Amino acid sequence: MKLHSPRLPNDVACQTFDPADQLIQIAKEYGWKHEVYTQEYLIDVTEVFHPKSTEGNLLLDFMTHSINFRETADKQLVEEILALIKDLSFVKDGKRFGEIKEALVVISKA
C-alpha cells in the first residue's frame, strides 16, 4: 500500500515503500527471470471509525501493526491515523472502502 499524508506526527511524511517494485528492480539488475502476479481488492474499513467496534479495533490493530492501538497510542496519533485512512478510502453504498493491491514476485535464475 502506498501512503502519503502531511498529517503524520512531527510533520514526517510517510514514504512510499513497495517491496514488489524493489524485488523486480533487483531481478532486472541481476538478469534473473521474474514473473509478477497482482491482486487488487477492496477492504471495508467502515468499522474502524467506530471506537466500540471489536471488528473495527482489530482491523485498526492489523493496519497499524499494533496491539490495542486505539487504547495505547497517543490520542493525537490515533486521530491522525484515522484521518489518513479516511483520506485514502472512499464511500460507496454507505460504507467506507480502501483499495488494497498485493503482488507476488517469483524470481528465478535464467
For each residue, the residues with C-beta under 8 A, 3 or more apart:
1: 100 101
2: 16 17 18
3: 14 16 84 88
4: 13 14 15 16
5: 8 13 14 80 83 84 87 88
6: 11 13
7: 80 83 84
8: 5 11 12 13 14 80 84
9: 12 74 76 77 80
10:
11: 6 8
12: 8 9
13: 4 5 6 8
14: 3 4 5 8 84
15: 4
16: 2 3 4
17: 2
18: 2 21 22
19: 22 23
20: 23 24 36 38 103 105
21: 18 24 25
22: 18 19 25 26
23: 19 20 26 27 34 105 107
24: 20 21 27 28 34 36 105
25: 21 22 28 29
26: 22 23 29 30 32 107
27: 23 24 30 32 33 34 105 107
28: 24 25 31 32 34
29: 25 26
30: 26 27
31: 28 110
32: 26 27 28 107 108 109 110
33: 27 107 108 109 110
34: 23 24 27 28 105 106 107 108
35: 105 106
36: 20 24 103 104 105 106
37: 103 104 106
38: 20 101 102 103 104
39: 101 102 103
40: 99 100 101 102
41: 99 100
42: 97 98 99 100
43: 97 98 99 100
44: 47 95 96 97
45: 48 49 59 85 89 96 97 98
46: 49 50 56 95 96
47: 44 50 53 55 56 59
48: 45 53 56 59 60 63 82 85 96
49: 45 46 56 82 86 96
50: 46 47 53 56
51: 56 57 70
52:
53: 47 48 50 56 57
54: 57 58
55: 47 58 59
56: 46 47 48 49 50 51 53 59 60
57: 51 53 54 60 61 68 69 70
58: 54 55 61 62
59: 45 47 48 55 56 62 63
60: 48 56 57 63 64 69 70 81
61: 57 58 64 65 66 67 68 69
62: 58 59 65
63: 48 59 60 81 85
64: 60 61 69 73 81
65: 61 62
66: 61 69 72 73
67: 61 72
68: 57 61 71 72
69: 57 60 61 64 66 72 73 78 81
70: 51 57 60 73 78
71: 68
72: 66 67 68 69
73: 64 66 69 70 77 78 81
74: 9 77 78
75: 78 79
76: 9 79 80
77: 9 73 74 80 81
78: 69 70 73 74 75 81 82
79: 75 76 82 83
80: 5 7 8 9 76 77 83 84
81: 60 63 64 69 73 77 78 84 85
82: 48 49 78 79 85 86
83: 5 7 79 80 86 87
84: 3 5 7 8 14 80 81 87 88
85: 45 48 63 81 82 88 89 98
86: 49 82 83 89 96
87: 5 83 84
88: 3 5 84 85 98
89: 45 85 86 96 97 98
90: 96 97
91: 94 95 96 97
92: 95 97
93:
94: 91
95: 44 46 91 92
96: 44 45 46 48 49 86 89 90 91
97: 42 43 44 45 89 90 91 92
98: 42 43 45 85 88 89
99: 40 41 42 43
100: 1 40 41 42 43
101: 1 38 39 40
102: 38 39 40
103: 20 36 37 38 39
104: 36 37 38
105: 20 23 24 27 34 35 36
106: 34 35 36 37
107: 23 26 27 32 33 34
108: 32 33 34
109: 32 33
110: 31 32 33
